[in-house]
Amino acid sequence: MSALRVLVAEDDRKTSALLRLYLENAGFSVTIGETGKRALEEARSSAPDLVLLDVLMPEVNGFSVCRALRAESDVPIILLTARSTEGDKLHGLNLGADDYVTKPFSPREVVARVRAVLRRRGLPKAAAPAGPLRSGALVLDSVMSRRPNFAYSKFFSARPTGRSRAPSSRSALSTRNPRHSTGPSMPT
């Protein structure tokens, strides 16, 4: 499967370079549009899987680009902007944006939001493995997650040193009582 395409519509070159770096490291293919007009042209010609759109852009502002894109397609749009008032956020979301991120932002958070929006859009997911995954003495069986008392703490124990230690055998996974663990557990 080819990399998902993200159009970054951002006039600040440092910001667009930072976003490109993080998105490409996360496996996305990135195109940059430095003006609102160029972003519209790129979106129309390359059909990206998602658009990261700055609001304050030259030629055509991001709100207008969002409105135009939404009238033409269903492409997911995340607005990136220094405009942080509730009114601006509501305006962007009401125009059809799927998410709204204010500057300054964490590039890792933006990548996580991109993934979340794409996941909600129902892009194909990787197939689940047919059986348990094995690595040395560690066995991860997805069926275990359906047991009523299953807890993530069965896999990792919290220690004051901040280190996590995986149990060395499958029997250790099934015999530990999650109610006596110091780690977080899933609700039953």
C-alpha positions in Angstrom: 0.0 0.0 0.0 1.4 3.4 -0.9 1.9 6.2 1.7 -1.1 8.3 2.6 -0.9 11.8 1.2 -1.1 14.9 3.4 -1.2 18.4 1.9 0.3 20.9 4.3 -1.1 24.4 3.5 1.2 26.7 5.5 2.9 29.9 4.5 5.6 29.8 7.3 8.5 27.7 5.8 9.9 26.7 9.2 6.5 25.4 10.3 5.8 23.6 7.1 9.4 22.0 7.2 8.8 20.8 10.7 5.4 19.3 9.8 6.9 17.7 6.7 9.7 16.1 8.8 7.3 14.7 11.4 4.7 13.5 8.9 7.3 11.9 6.6 8.9 10.1 9.6 5.4 8.8 10.5 5.1 7.3 7.0 3.1 10.0 5.2 3.8 11.5 1.8 3.7 15.3 2.1 3.1 18.1 -0.3 3.4 21.8 0.7 1.2 24.7 -0.5 2.5 28.0 0.7 -0.5 30.2 -0.2 -4.2 29.6 -0.1 -4.5 29.7 -3.9 -1.6 27.1 -4.2 -3.2 24.9 -1.6 -6.5 24.8 -3.5 -4.6 24.0 -6.7 -2.7 21.2 -5.0 -5.8 19.7 -3.4 -7.6 19.7 -6.7 -4.8 18.2 -8.7 -3.3 15.7 -6.2 -6.4 14.5 -4.2 -4.7 14.3 -0.8 -6.0 12.0 1.9 -5.9 14.9 4.4 -5.3 18.6 4.4 -3.5 20.5 7.2 -4.6 24.0 6.6 -3.3 27.3 8.1 -6.0 29.9 8.5 -3.9 33.1 8.1 -2.4 32.5 4.6 -1.7 35.0 1.8 -3.9 35.3 -1.3 -6.8 33.2 0.0 -7.3 32.6 3.8 -7.7 29.2 5.2 -11.4 29.6 6.1 -12.1 30.3 2.4 -10.0 27.4 1.3 -11.8 25.1 3.8 -15.2 26.3 2.5 -14.1 25.7 -1.1 -12.7 22.2 -0.4 -15.7 21.2 1.6 -18.0 22.2 -1.3 -16.0 20.1 -3.7 -14.9 17.1 -1.7 -15.0 15.1 1.5 -11.3 15.3 2.2 -10.5 15.5 5.9 -9.3 19.0 7.0 -7.4 20.0 10.1 -7.1 23.7 10.7 -3.7 24.9 12.1 -3.8 28.5 13.3 -2.7 31.1 15.8 -6.4 32.2 16.0 -7.5 30.6 19.3 -10.8 32.3 20.2 -13.8 30.1 20.7 -15.5 32.0 17.8 -12.7 31.2 15.4 -12.7 27.5 16.4 -16.5 27.3 16.0 -16.3 29.1 12.7 -13.7 26.7 11.3 -15.5 23.6 12.5 -18.9 24.9 11.2 -17.2 25.4 7.8 -16.5 21.7 7.7 -13.1 21.3 9.3 -12.6 17.9 11.1 -10.3 19.3 13.8 -8.8 22.6 14.9 -5.2 22.9 16.3 -3.9 26.2 17.7 -0.4 27.4 17.5 2.1 26.8 19.0 1.5 23.1 18.7 3.4 19.9 19.3 4.2 18.3 15.9 3.8 14.9 17.6 0.3 15.9 18.6 -0.5 17.0 15.0 0.7 13.6 13.7 -1.5 11.9 16.3 -4.5 14.0 15.3 -3.9 13.3 11.6 -3.9 9.6 12.4 -7.1 9.9 14.5 -9.0 11.8 11.8 -7.9 9.3 9.1 -8.8 6.4 11.4 -12.3 7.9 11.9 -12.6 8.2 8.1 -12.4 4.5 7.9 -9.2 4.0 5.9 -8.2 0.3 5.6 -6.6 -1.2 8.7 -4.0 -3.9 8.9 -5.3 -7.4 9.3 -5.2 -8.9 12.7 -2.7 -11.8 13.1 -4.2 -15.3 12.9 -2.7 -16.6 16.1 -0.7 -15.4 19.1 2.4 -13.3 18.5 5.6 -14.8 19.8 9.0 -13.2 20.5 11.3 -15.5 22.5 9.5 -16.4 25.8 6.9 -13.6 25.4 3.5 -14.6 23.9 0.8 -12.0 23.1 -2.6 -13.5 22.4 -5.3 -11.2 21.4 -7.9 -13.6 22.7 -6.7 -12.7 26.2 -8.1 -9.2 25.8 -11.7 -10.7 25.8 -11.3 -12.2 29.3 -13.3 -10.4 31.9 -10.4 -9.7 34.3 -7.8 -8.9 31.6 -5.6 -6.0 32.5 -2.7 -4.3 30.8 -0.9 -4.6 34.1 -0.7 -8.3 33.4 1.9 -7.5 30.7 3.9 -4.8 32.5 4.5 -4.0 36.1 5.1 -0.5 37.4 8.2 0.1 39.3 9.4 3.1 41.2 12.5 3.3 38.9 10.2 4.1 36.0 11.2 0.9 34.1 8.8 -1.6 32.8 9.5 -5.3 32.9 7.7 -7.9 30.8 7.0 -11.3 32.4 9.2 -14.1 31.0 6.5 -16.6 30.2 2.9 -17.0 29.3 2.1 -18.6 32.7 3.2 -15.4 34.3 0.7 -13.5 32.2 -2.2 -15.7 33.2 -1.4 -16.1 36.9 -0.8 -12.5 38.1 -3.8 -10.9 39.8 -4.4 -7.4 38.2 -6.1 -6.2 41.4 -2.7 -6.4 43.2 -0.8 -4.5 40.5 0.3 -1.0 40.8 -0.2 -0.4 37.1 -3.3 0.8 35.2 -5.9 -1.8 34.3 -8.7 -1.9 31.8 -12.2 -1.6 33.2 -14.1 -4.9 33.6 
